[in-house]
Amino acid sequence: MNNVHRLFVLAVAWVFFILGVTIAYYKQFTDDPPEHFAIHSRALNYTDKDCYTKADVELIVFGKILDNE
């Protein structure tokens, strides 16, 4: 292999690597978040209701009472 051929192979490999990383990032940012993210955000933004207290919701979702207040 001469130097031009090696440089061409390296350039093609680099282009396909960058293409793969770009597709992976695009897929990551355009997909819907996993279901447990929605459950956690609902629990953190839970308004006070008559049926459950905030501590009950934290126990159900997270398995422990959070000390964020």
Helices and strands as residue ranges (DSSP letters): H 3-30, H 35-44, H 54-62
